[in-house]
């Protein structure tokens, strides 16, 4: 028995107290409506309408059922709506990994966009390297992640990719900071600061290969997972780093310069398990790509040669 359908027919009839008008509102003939009401009465074991008089009236059982039926049908409608939202990825929790160096403005924009598009979805952003994300995606403990390519994983699917141009981060006191652009060959004799290979093996190997192809073999390799530690190593004279300009803006005593001909592009995209897709994954992948692409604003012009690099005043003993 389709109880919901019979209850819907009953509610319309109870509100109209006229089988003909109720049938017209529902869009069916009157005999099927009468049969539906009779079947509901047999199922419940009560008479719902008093048909002894010329005017149709509700019995006591009918009046009691009307409120209950309205509530039950409203709950059914809400249940169906919840299930549609869940199927569309608009409810529940999405566990998403983001790289440690993701700019704060990008995280803010991503959270805001998703909050506007799917306000009832809880997006659990987790700071994870590419390698950590791949392990958690494989074990089912992460739904989607933003990874650095190249990535070799046959069991993953990928969303739209974005190429993020990287420049060189160096101390403002470096003679190279006087240049508007720096070639990789200009960095000869410098050390290089990179995230450990274990965090993103494909990207690590790619960076060193590009350096070799353009005449830069680092005199020393140092590793930094945390962006603040990376900036500290640069300031300490332990080497240069390749990052996007937004990272260099955190520290006024470092300079960011574009690389000649832009040989280093960090390709980023969302990744998720091929056989275990969360319904909100595609929305996250598309939104994240749009946010990252929109964050690639042209850098401001470099300071003129001979200008003071910054205007911070240090007092004695400060």
PAVEXZA-776812 format. One record per residue (C-alpha): residue in three letters; z negated, y negated, x. Coordinates in steps of 0.02 Angstrom, whole numbers, plus 50000, padded with zeros to 5 digits. Each point is the difference from the previous one (the first is absolute). Example, Ala and Ser with C-alpha at 12.3 -4.5 7.8 and 13.67 -1.06 7.14 Angstrom:
ALA496105022550615 SER500334982850069 
***
This chain:
UNK500005000050000 UNK500474982850066 UNK498344991949956 UNK500454982950072 UNK501574998849894 UNK499105005149842 UNK498614987550035 UNK501264986150028 UNK500805003949832 UNK498285000349919 UNK499494983050071 UNK501584991549937 UNK499805007949828 UNK498154995549993 UNK500394982050044 UNK501394998549872 UNK499235011149865 UNK501785003449945 UNK500995015150056 UNK501694991749972 UNK499624984550103 UNK499165010550135 UNK501535011350014 UNK501124984750015 UNK498914992550139 UNK499965016550095 UNK501865002549977 UNK499985016849912 UNK500275006049822 UNK498505001049883 UNK499975019249979 UNK499755003450187 UNK498624986950002 UNK499125008249853 UNK500175017050084 UNK499254993050161 UNK498494993049907 UNK499755016449908 UNK500075009950160 UNK498714988450080 UNK498875002249848 UNK500155019150014 UNK499634999150186 UNK498444989549974 UNK499475008649839 UNK499794983949900 UNK500964989249879 UNK500444983350081 UNK500784991449851 UNK499484999349817 UNK501605003549906 UNK499195001749829 UNK500384982149951 UNK501634990249996 UNK499454990050153 UNK499755009550164 UNK498244998250070 UNK499075006850151 UNK498645012849974 UNK498364998750093 UNK500695012050131 UNK501584989550011 UNK499034984050032 UNK498995008550136 UNK501565007350080 UNK500924983250002 UNK498854992150129 UNK499925015850103 UNK501895002149995 UNK500294982150056 UNK498815002450146 UNK500765016850048 UNK501774993249996 UNK499494984850104 UNK499225011650127 UNK501565010650004 UNK501074984750029 UNK498864994350142 UNK500055017550075 UNK501895000249998 UNK500054982650079 UNK498805005450137 UNK501055015350037 UNK501594989550009 UNK499144988050121 UNK499385014550105 UNK501755007550004 UNK500694983050055 UNK498714998350137 UNK499114985549916 UNK498285008449995 UNK498885009750118 UNK499854998050188 UNK501384998750131 UNK499425004250176 UNK501104989850118 UNK499984998650189 UNK500464984150094 UNK500144997550189 UNK498554991050087 UNK501094985450055 UNK500594996049823 UNK499804981049981 UNK498654994049882 UNK501274989649903 UNK501055015549970 UNK498505009949938 UNK499534985749886 UNK501764998649930 UNK500145018949976 UNK498335001049909 UNK500434984949892 UNK501725006649952 UNK499345017349954 UNK498554992249906 UNK501224989949895 UNK501215014449971 UNK498755014049968 UNK498304991949968 UNK499175016349947 UNK500535009450158 UNK498695001250138 UNK500924998550166 UNK498885007050137 UNK500714992150160 UNK499465009150158 UNK500254993950179 UNK500895014450086 UNK501225002550143 UNK501665008649969 UNK499375016450073 UNK498424999449894 UNK501024996649845 UNK501165014650034 UNK498535011950017 UNK499194993849839 UNK501655000549905 UNK500255018050056 UNK498245005149947 UNK500124991449830 UNK498644987250039 UNK501214985249992 UNK501314996049868 UNK501104987850098 UNK499994991150167 UNK500914986250094 UNK500635008350159 UNK500884994350158 UNK501655008650034 UNK500695010750073 UNK499065013649907 UNK500505018250005 UNK499345008649844 UNK501155010349890 UNK498725001049860 UNK499894981349970 UNK501004987749897 UNK500214981950050 UNK500164983749905 UNK501034984550045 UNK499804995650184 UNK499744982950077 UNK500374995050179 UNK498644988750072 UNK500594990450155 UNK498735000350142 UNK499744987150135 UNK498964999950157 UNK498184994549996 UNK499384992250162 UNK498714987350058 UNK500484981849969 UNK499674996950184 UNK501395012050049 UNK501574991750072 UNK501005010449876 UNK499164990649857 UNK501064984950050 UNK501575009349946 UNK500654999649822 UNK500545018350014 UNK499505013550122 UNK501125014250058 UNK499255017150030 UNK500614998950179 UNK498954984150022 UNK498445010649977 UNK500255009850161 UNK498365001850093 UNK498954998549842 UNK498945013449922 UNK500275005149819 UNK498715002149863 UNK500455012649865 UNK499125009849865 UNK499645017650066 UNK501455012249985 UNK498975010949883 UNK500024986449867 UNK501914999949982 UNK500895011150129 UNK501774995849944 UNK499724981350008 UNK499085001050167 UNK501435009350082 UNK501284988349922 UNK499154984450071 UNK499965006950177 UNK501815005749987 UNK500584982749944 UNK499004992150141 UNK500835011150130 UNK501734996649929 UNK499714981250018 UNK499285000250175 UNK498145000049966 UNK498935013950071 UNK498184995449969 UNK498944999550157 UNK498555006849899 UNK499745006749824 UNK498424996049905 UNK499605005549824 UNK499264990349854 UNK499815006249822 UNK499134984549934 UNK501014983749991 UNK498514989750061 UNK499795011350151 UNK501874998350035 UNK499874981050000 UNK498475001050112 UNK500955010550127 UNK501444987549997 UNK498804985550030 UNK499165009950140 UNK501655001350092 UNK500175018849980 UNK501784999249934 UNK501124993849862 UNK500235007549828 UNK501405001449872 UNK499454994549827 UNK500544989749852 UNK499604981650005 UNK498665000749866 UNK498875009650119 UNK500144986750136 UNK499484986549876 UNK498245007250000 UNK499674993950176 UNK500504982250056 UNK499915004750185 UNK501475012149990 UNK501834996049975 UNK501315009649904 UNK501794998950058 UNK501535008249923 UNK500895013150104 UNK501774995950053 UNK501255009049887 UNK498565007649900 UNK500015017450078 UNK498365005649920 UNK499945002549812 UNK498555009149922 UNK500665009849851 UNK498705002249863 UNK500135009449836 UNK498915009049875 UNK499895018950017 UNK499325013149880 UNK500015019049980 UNK501635006749929 UNK499135012749889 UNK498504989849940 UNK500564983149937 UNK498734988349923 UNK500844990749856 UNK499594983050078 UNK500765004150170 UNK501734992649968 UNK499254983849934 UNK498894998850155 UNK501455003850118 UNK501134986849923 UNK498654986749988 UNK499415003050178 UNK501774998550068 UNK500264983649906 UNK498354993050065 UNK500355004950181 UNK501774993149992 UNK499394983749924 UNK498724998250139 UNK501334998450133 UNK500084981050003 UNK500894991550146 UNK498774995750139 UNK499614981650032 UNK500884992050149 UNK499215003150169 UNK498984986150080 UNK501074988750112 UNK499915003550186 UNK498554990750079 UNK499054997449838 UNK498165004749985 UNK499935017649925 UNK498524996549886 UNK498764986449959 UNK498355009350011 UNK498704990250098 UNK498705009750098 UNK498404991250049 UNK499045003850157 UNK498895015049975 UNK500875003849835 
***
